[in-house]
Amino acid sequence: DYKGQKLAEQIFQGIILVSAIIGFIYGYIIEQFGWTVYIVMAGFALSCLLTLPPWPMYRRNPLKWLPVQDSGTEEKKPADRKPKRHAKS
């Protein structure tokens, strides 16, 4: 459902943003860029774990589909078809 997709996107972006800020601050304090990368990768892994599987919290508002209709699979005879008219130039 669309509300679940929106929630998953907000959670994903929030975790990435928070982990990037924390990683940058921690990496700046200890002067190690590697820790910044590790923290951002951990945030990415956590956000993937929370948003990629179809958790029930993302399926609370299912879409209402139209009922199946017969498409009239009978083939039309060539005589029943109207000839196409081409535009004059």
N, C-alpha and C positions, 0 to 999 in steps of 0.2 A: 504494500500500500504506500501511497505517497507520503503520508505522515510519518511512517516508519523510516522511509528513505531519508526524509528531512532530519529526523532524529539521529539516524546513523551518521549522516554527514556532519551534523553539529558536534556529535561526540568525537568523531574522527578528527575534525579540525581543532577542537578544544584540546584534546590530548597532545596532538602534534605541537600546537602553539605553547602549551604549558611546558612540555618537555624541552622544546627549543630554548625557551627563556631560562629554565632551570639549568640546562646544559651549558648555555652560554655563560651564565653567571658563575657556575661552579668551575668551568674551564678557565674563565678569566681569573678567578681567585687563585687557583693552583697553577696557573700558567701552563696548562696542558690542553691543547686543542683536541687531542684524542678522546679525552673524557667527554667533551662536548658531543662528539660524534657518537660515542657509546650511549650516552643518555638519550639522544635523539633517536637512535636506532631502537632502544628499549621502549621509548614512547610509541614509535611506529609499530613495533611488535604487539604492544598492549592494545593499541587502537585497532589493529587488524583482528586480534582475538575477540574484541568486544563488538566489532561492527560487521565482519564478514559472514559469520554463521547466521542462519535465519533464526535468531532468538525470538521467543514469544513476544517480547516487548516491542518488536518491530512489526508484528502481525496483528495488532489490535484492531485495525480498521480495514478489513478486507474490502476489495472492490466488488461492486455488484455488477455482474456481467449480464448482458442481454441473453435471453433464452435462444436456444438453437432454432433456426428456421430452415425449412426445406427450401433449397435453392431452385427447385423445378428442374430436375436433371433431364427432363425430356428434351430430346434434340429437336430443333426446329427444322422443318422441311425447307429446302431451298426456295420454294414458291412462297413461303410465308415471310421470308425476309424482304425488307424494303431495300431497293437499290440505293446506293449512296450517290448523292449529287455532289458534283465537284463545283467549286466556285469558279465563275467565269472571270478571266483576267482582262 
